[in-house]
Amino acid sequence: MKNFTFFIILLSLLTASCNSRVNSIFGSRTPHERYEKRMDELDIDETPIGKEWKAASAKALHSPVLISLPFRMQGVFPADKPRAIGLEFTAKQGEQLRFELQKNTTHDLVIYADLFKKEGMETEHLFSAETDSTRFVADMDESGTYILRLQPQIQDSGDYTLTIISGPSLGFPLSDKKARVGSFWGDSRDGGTRRHEGIDIFAPKKSPAIAAADGYITGVDEGGLGGKTVWLRPSGKNYSLYYAHLDAQLVQRGQFVKKGETIGLVGNTGNAKHTPAHLHFGIYTYGGAVDPFPFVNPVVKNTALATKELPELLRLTKAQKTASGTFINANTVVVPIAVTAKNYIAELPDGTLINAPFAAMKAMKEISQTGTIASKQLIEKKKS
């Protein structure tokens, strides 16, 4: 009877969570927070499985797996116990991270996806994806370290594919296919007395300079180092775009422009009169100029798919070190929960995740007599 009662409570929790977008009574809470709030209301949060779920959520942020972008993995959330995975990576200011979370199941697998900024030992929540989204994006306002946490609902299980790539958050400011960046942020200027506060994009004279985003023209000026210039304030952003050395300005102050519209023509006015025609493109925040290249770099790198399938169990063939510096002995049996093109992400007997190369792990066909006691207990739990 107790098991039946718990099943009814759990069913209510799952149903409420799936309908949270329509019947939200929790205000601005994230989907993950709404689900946790519902657990509290149904008195599940203090049950053993509820405590395990919350502990897994916290551990994913405190002990994430280190990855580099671009990134792609095939993952699985087994049903034997609550799990969450944290993926830690670095990103540059101005990049746009593009996530694709494809669920490879026949049932409605709910996975909560949350992005955090890491500051020392603390994390700041930045973004949550709706649970029915397969694609979502996030613009990086600061360079730094970030963590993506994935966690399914209690007793929910299934396979999924995650892809993360980084690209520009703005459009390229020139439309001519021959345009190329020839001078970068920080390059020496005036014999080393100053540094370049932008990038120079060379293109044929009088070719279109275009709006890199929707926004308002805040300045149309002439004179000084920049010659003929245009300032554009992108909608919803706290920075301004600076177009300099233009041959002609084709917009007026206060005008609203759409991304891709021509705002001027490439030239060599100002202190560029003795150089080939080019656009000096800069980005200015309240704190001053920032490197504009990550904002507009048109190169988007992709990554390969995993070539291996996920076995039920793996055995370490070589000792491995965790992100915290702890060494894991060879012959330790681990549970694989994801695979990339080069590595397995696997769970140690204490629940810690490691990222180890294929050469350091071997698929198990049977219980190893050399496995640790904790590993054998984990295997028995998995089989039961």
C-alpha positions in Angstrom: 0.0 0.0 0.0 2.9 2.4 0.8 4.5 1.7 -2.6 1.1 2.3 -4.3 0.7 5.6 -2.4 4.2 6.7 -3.4 3.5 5.8 -7.0 0.4 8.0 -7.0 2.4 10.9 -5.5 5.1 10.4 -8.1 2.6 10.4 -10.9 1.1 13.7 -9.7 4.6 15.2 -9.6 5.4 14.1 -13.1 2.1 15.3 -14.5 2.4 18.7 -12.8 5.9 19.2 -14.0 5.0 18.3 -17.6 2.2 20.9 -17.6 4.3 23.6 -15.7 4.4 25.9 -18.8 0.6 26.1 -19.0 -0.4 25.9 -15.4 2.5 27.7 -13.7 1.8 29.0 -10.2 5.5 29.4 -9.3 6.2 32.8 -11.0 9.6 33.2 -12.5 11.1 29.9 -11.2 13.0 27.8 -13.7 11.5 24.5 -14.8 14.0 22.7 -12.5 13.0 24.9 -9.5 9.3 24.4 -10.3 9.8 20.6 -10.2 11.7 20.8 -6.9 9.0 23.0 -5.5 6.4 20.5 -6.5 8.5 17.7 -4.8 8.4 19.8 -1.6 4.6 20.2 -1.8 4.1 16.5 -2.3 6.5 15.6 0.6 8.8 13.8 -1.8 11.9 16.0 -1.2 12.6 14.4 2.2 12.1 10.8 1.0 15.3 8.8 0.3 14.8 9.1 -3.5 14.0 12.8 -3.2 17.2 13.5 -1.2 19.2 11.5 -3.8 17.8 13.6 -6.6 18.7 16.9 -4.8 22.1 15.6 -3.9 22.7 14.6 -7.6 21.7 18.1 -8.6 24.2 19.8 -6.3 27.0 17.4 -7.1 26.7 18.1 -10.8 27.6 21.7 -10.1 30.3 21.0 -7.5 32.0 18.2 -9.4 31.4 18.8 -13.1 33.2 17.0 -16.0 35.7 19.2 -17.9 35.1 19.5 -21.6 36.1 21.7 -24.5 33.9 23.2 -27.2 32.7 22.2 -29.7 31.3 19.2 -28.0 29.0 16.3 -28.8 28.1 13.2 -26.8 25.6 10.3 -26.7 24.3 10.0 -23.2 22.0 7.9 -21.1 20.2 8.4 -17.8 19.7 4.9 -16.2 16.6 4.3 -14.1 18.4 2.7 -11.1 18.9 5.9 -9.2 18.6 9.7 -9.6 21.5 11.3 -11.6 22.6 14.6 -13.0 25.6 15.5 -15.1 27.5 18.8 -15.1 29.7 19.8 -18.0 32.3 22.6 -17.4 33.8 24.6 -20.3 35.2 28.0 -21.1 33.6 30.6 -23.5 34.5 34.0 -24.7 32.6 37.2 -24.4 30.5 37.8 -27.6 30.2 34.1 -28.5 26.8 32.5 -28.9 26.5 29.0 -27.5 24.2 26.8 -29.5 22.8 23.7 -27.7 20.9 20.8 -29.2 19.4 18.2 -26.9 17.9 15.4 -28.8 16.0 12.8 -26.8 16.3 9.3 -28.4 13.4 7.7 -26.6 9.9 6.6 -27.5 8.4 8.1 -24.3 8.4 11.8 -23.2 11.8 12.0 -21.4 12.0 15.3 -19.5 15.5 16.7 -19.0 16.1 19.9 -17.2 18.9 21.9 -18.9 20.4 24.8 -16.9 23.4 27.0 -17.7 25.5 28.5 -14.9 28.5 30.9 -14.7 31.2 29.6 -12.4 32.9 32.1 -10.1 35.5 30.3 -7.8 33.5 27.8 -5.8 30.2 29.6 -6.5 27.8 29.3 -9.5 25.3 31.9 -10.8 22.3 30.6 -12.8 22.1 32.2 -16.2 19.6 30.3 -18.4 17.1 27.5 -18.4 15.7 25.7 -21.4 12.1 24.8 -21.6 11.7 21.0 -21.2 10.1 20.7 -24.7 12.9 22.5 -26.5 15.4 20.6 -28.6 17.5 23.7 -29.5 18.3 26.7 -27.5 21.0 29.5 -27.5 22.8 31.7 -25.0 24.8 34.8 -25.7 28.0 35.1 -23.6 28.1 38.5 -21.9 31.4 37.7 -20.2 34.4 35.5 -20.9 34.8 32.8 -18.2 33.9 29.3 -17.1 30.4 27.9 -17.4 28.6 24.7 -16.4 25.7 23.1 -18.2 23.7 20.8 -15.9 21.4 18.1 -17.3 19.0 16.3 -15.0 15.9 14.2 -15.6 12.9 13.8 -13.4 12.8 11.2 -10.6 12.8 7.6 -12.1 12.8 9.0 -15.6 15.4 7.3 -17.9 16.4 7.2 -21.5 19.0 8.0 -24.2 19.8 11.5 -25.6 22.3 13.3 -27.8 23.8 16.6 -26.7 25.7 19.0 -29.1 27.3 22.3 -28.0 28.9 24.6 -30.6 30.0 28.2 -30.3 29.5 30.8 -33.0 29.1 34.6 -33.3 26.3 36.4 -31.4 26.3 39.1 -34.1 26.2 39.1 -37.9 29.3 39.9 -39.9 29.4 43.7 -40.5 30.3 43.4 -44.2 28.4 41.7 -46.9 31.1 41.4 -49.6 32.3 37.8 -49.9 35.9 39.1 -50.4 35.9 40.8 -47.0 38.6 39.5 -44.6 39.9 40.4 -41.2 43.5 41.8 -41.6 44.2 43.3 -38.2 43.1 42.1 -34.8 42.4 43.4 -31.3 45.5 44.5 -29.4 47.7 45.0 -32.5 50.4 47.7 -32.1 49.5 51.2 -33.3 51.5 54.4 -33.7 54.8 52.8 -33.0 53.6 50.9 -30.0 52.2 53.9 -28.2 48.6 52.5 -28.3 46.8 49.2 -29.0 44.2 48.5 -31.6 40.7 48.7 -30.0 38.9 46.7 -32.7 39.4 44.7 -35.9 40.1 45.9 -39.4 38.1 44.2 -42.1 39.4 44.8 -45.6 37.0 44.9 -48.5 36.6 46.7 -51.9 36.0 50.4 -51.6 32.3 51.4 -51.4 31.2 47.8 -50.6 28.3 47.7 -48.1 28.8 47.9 -44.4 25.8 46.3 -42.8 24.0 46.3 -39.5 25.3 43.3 -37.4 22.1 43.3 -35.4 18.7 45.0 -35.1 19.0 48.3 -33.3 19.1 52.1 -33.3 21.6 54.4 -34.8 23.0 56.5 -32.0 25.7 58.4 -33.8 26.6 59.6 -37.3 29.8 61.6 -37.1 32.8 62.8 -39.1 36.3 63.8 -38.1 39.2 62.5 -36.0 40.9 59.1 -36.3 37.7 57.4 -37.4 36.8 59.7 -40.2 33.2 59.1 -41.2 31.7 56.9 -38.5 28.4 55.3 -37.4 27.4 54.1 -34.0 24.7 51.3 -33.6 23.1 50.2 -30.4 21.8 46.6 -30.7 18.3 46.1 -29.2 18.4 44.6 -25.7 22.2 44.8 -25.4 24.5 46.9 -23.1 27.1 47.7 -25.7 27.4 49.8 -28.9 28.9 48.9 -32.4 31.4 51.3 -33.9 31.8 51.5 -37.7 34.8 53.7 -38.8 36.7 54.9 -42.0 33.5 54.8 -44.0 33.3 56.3 -47.4 29.7 57.3 -46.9 27.1 57.1 -44.1 23.6 56.0 -45.3 21.7 56.3 -42.0 20.6 59.0 -39.6 20.8 59.3 -35.9 17.7 57.8 -34.2 16.9 55.5 -37.2 16.0 51.9 -36.5 17.8 49.4 -38.7 17.3 45.6 -39.2 20.2 43.2 -39.2 21.7 43.0 -42.7 20.6 46.5 -43.8 23.3 48.7 -45.3 24.3 51.6 -43.0 27.4 52.8 -44.9 30.0 52.1 -47.5 33.6 50.9 -46.9 36.3 53.6 -47.3 39.5 54.9 -45.9 38.6 58.2 -44.2 40.2 59.6 -41.1 43.6 58.3 -40.3 43.2 55.4 -42.8 43.6 57.7 -45.9 47.0 56.1 -46.8 45.8 52.5 -46.3 43.6 50.2 -48.5 39.9 50.6 -47.9 38.6 48.8 -44.8 36.1 48.9 -42.0 37.4 49.5 -38.5 34.8 47.6 -36.4 34.7 48.1 -32.6 32.5 47.3 -29.7 32.2 49.5 -26.6 30.7 48.7 -23.3 30.3 50.9 -20.2 33.7 49.7 -19.2 35.4 50.5 -22.5 36.3 48.7 -25.6 36.2 44.9 -25.8 37.5 42.4 -28.4 34.9 42.4 -31.2 36.2 39.3 -33.0 34.3 36.6 -31.0 31.1 38.6 -31.6 31.4 38.4 -35.4 33.8 35.5 -36.2 32.0 33.7 -39.0 33.8 30.4 -38.4 31.6 27.9 -36.6 33.4 24.6 -35.7 31.6 21.3 -35.4 32.7 18.1 -33.9 32.4 14.4 -34.7 29.8 11.9 -33.5 30.6 9.2 -31.1 31.9 6.1 -32.8 31.3 3.7 -29.9 28.2 2.5 -28.1 27.6 2.6 -24.4 28.2 -0.8 -22.7 26.5 -1.6 -19.4 29.8 -1.5 -17.4 33.4 -0.5 -17.9 36.6 -1.4 -16.1 39.5 1.0 -15.9 42.6 -0.5 -17.5 44.8 2.4 -16.3 44.7 4.6 -13.2 42.9 7.9 -13.7 42.8 11.2 -12.0 39.6 13.0 -11.3 39.1 16.8 -11.7 39.7 17.2 -8.0 43.0 15.5 -8.2 42.0 12.1 -6.7 43.6 9.0 -8.3 41.3 6.1 -9.3 43.0 2.7 -9.4 43.0 0.5 -12.4 40.5 -2.4 -12.4 37.8 -0.1 -10.8 34.4 -0.9 -12.3 32.5 2.1 -13.5 29.1 2.9 -15.1 29.3 4.7 -18.4 26.7 7.4 -18.8 28.0 9.1 -22.0 30.4 8.7 -24.8 32.1 11.3 -27.1 34.2 10.8 -30.2 37.3 10.2 -28.0 36.1 9.5 -24.4 33.8 7.8 -22.0 32.1 9.8 -19.2 31.6 7.3 -16.5 30.4 7.2 -12.9 32.7 5.9 -10.1 31.3 3.8 -7.2 31.0 7.0 -5.1 29.0 8.8 -7.8 31.8 11.0 -9.0 32.0 11.4 -12.8 35.3 11.0 -14.8 36.2 11.7 -18.4 38.6 9.0 -19.6 39.9 8.1 -23.0 38.8 4.8 -24.7 42.3 3.4 -24.2 41.9 3.6 -20.4 38.6 1.7 -20.3 37.4 -1.7 -21.3 33.9 -3.0 -21.7 32.9 -5.7 -19.2 31.1 -8.8 -20.3 30.9 -10.2 -16.8 31.7 -9.2 -13.2 35.5 -8.9 -12.7 37.0 -10.8 -9.8 39.5 -8.0 -9.5 36.9 -5.2 -9.2 36.5 -3.3 -5.9 33.9 -4.3 -3.3 32.2 -1.0 -3.9 32.1 -1.7 -7.6 30.6 -5.1 -7.1 27.9 -3.6 -4.9 27.2 -1.1 -7.6 26.9 -3.9 -10.2 24.5 -5.8 -8.0 22.4 -2.7 -7.5 22.3 -2.2 -11.2 21.2 -5.7 -11.9 18.5 -5.7 -9.2 
